[in-house]
């Protein structure tokens, strides 16, 4: 049984394709490796569980981030054999730190994927907010960088190839 697979941190400005990338990665790993990664996004805190409507409340941003960190923590603790994908803006190192700490606590590697593609935000994030996020964006020691939509599938394939290698090395 494989234990403590990686955490994938997918970061980018609203509209970069984080949700799309996370779903493609989940589907690739599930299809090739028979593992189903969990996908976690702070935005899910603002989705009405009854009707699926997205209702962002800026007064609850910190609460939403803490909720997502808790969800990832519980997943890593109880689903110790499934990979974890976290798709958030992660504009600063400080926003990445809690997830890095979770990875360390549970003996998981973590990989950072930066998306620089630009689309319209599915959550209708105002342009002034996007501009502020771009201003505070900090470069990190990312493992992968995607600048064009055409690169997305190649990077997904590369990551799922590495996950297959991880399984072969750690399946006991």
C-alpha positions, -999 to +999 in steps of 0.1 A: +000+000+000+013+034-009+014+058+020+018+096+022+016+106-015+024+141-026+004+173-021+002+194-053-002+232-048-017+248-079-013+285-078-023+314-100-042+347-103-080+343-107-087+331-142-054+313-146-071+279-149-064+265-114-096+245-112-093+232-147-057+221-141-066+205-108-094+185-125-072+174-153-045+163-129-070+144-108-084+127-139-050+118-152-038+103-119-071+085-114-070+071-150-034+061-150-028+051-114-062+041-100-058+066-071-084+094-068-068+126-055-088+150-034-092+185-048-094+214-023-101+251-031-109+279-007-135+291-031-156+260-023-163+276+011-185+301-007-205+276-028-240+271-015-244+233-009-280+233-019-281+252-052-244+254-061-244+292-063-211+309-056-215+338-031-182+354-022-182+374+011-149+393+016-155+394+053-152+356+055-119+353+035-098+344+065-124+319+077-126+303+043-088+299+041-087+283+076-116+260+066-097+249+035-065+243+055-086+222+079-101+202+051-066+194+036-053+185+071-081+160+077-077+146+042-040+140+047-046+125+081-073+101+072-067+094+035-031+087+039-028+068+006-044+094-017-027+124-033-040+159-025-044+188-049-049+223-036-059+249-061-057+285-046-042+318-056-013+314-032+000+349-041+025+349-012+048+325+005+028+331+037-003+316+020+017+284+010+032+279+044+003+261+061+001+235+033+039+230+034+036+224+071+008+198+066+030+180+040+059+179+065+037+167+094+024+138+073+057+130+056+044+140+022+064+157-006+048+188-020+050+202-055+042+238-065+027+244-099+025+280-111-001+289-138+005+321-157-023+316-183-051+342-184-088+337-188-119+353-174-124+345-138-153+320-133-160+337-100-163+372-115-134+386-094-133+424-099-103+437-120-091+458-091-088+427-069-069+408-096-046+438-101-039+438-063-032+401-064-008+405-093+010+433-074+016+411-043+025+380-063+057+364-050+078+340-071+085+307-053+107+277-060+080+262-081+084+227-096+064+235-127+054+266-146+026+268-172+026+299-194+004+287-223-028+266-223-011+243-247+015+234-220-011+223-195-017+187-207+021+182-210+026+192-174-003+171-162+012+141-180+046+148-165+032+150-130+012+119-133+043+101-147+062+111-116+033+099-095+035+065-112+072+064-103+063+073-067+039+044-066+065+019-079+091+031-054+067+031-024+042+003-030+047-021-001 
